[in-house]
Amino acid sequence: MSTKARTTGFTRFYDADVTVHEDGTAALVYCEDQSRAFNKFLGTGKTDLTPVTKNSYVIYAVTLRKNGNGVWMTERLSSQRGSAKCRP
C-alpha cells in the first residue's frame, strides 16, 4: 500500500540568476528554502514536522532553449541539497 502525501507550509525561491547565450540557450540558477515546507499525509492528516538542517536549502541549475514558437523549454535540470550558496 502506498502512502500518499502532499507538501504543506511555505517554500521560498530566491537569488535567481539568468545568463542568455548567443547559441539560443540560457542558464538559470536559483535557490529554494524548504525549511518551512513539510509532508502532510493524506490518509491520517498528520504533518511530518522535520527540523531545519543544511539540506533544507537546495540550489538548482537549469539549461533552457527557445523552441520554434519562442517559448523557453527546459533541456536539463540539476539540483543539490545543502548548498552553502543558498543557506542563510
Helices and strands as residue ranges (DSSP letters): E 5-20, E 25-41, E 47-48, G 54-56, E 57-66, E 72-81
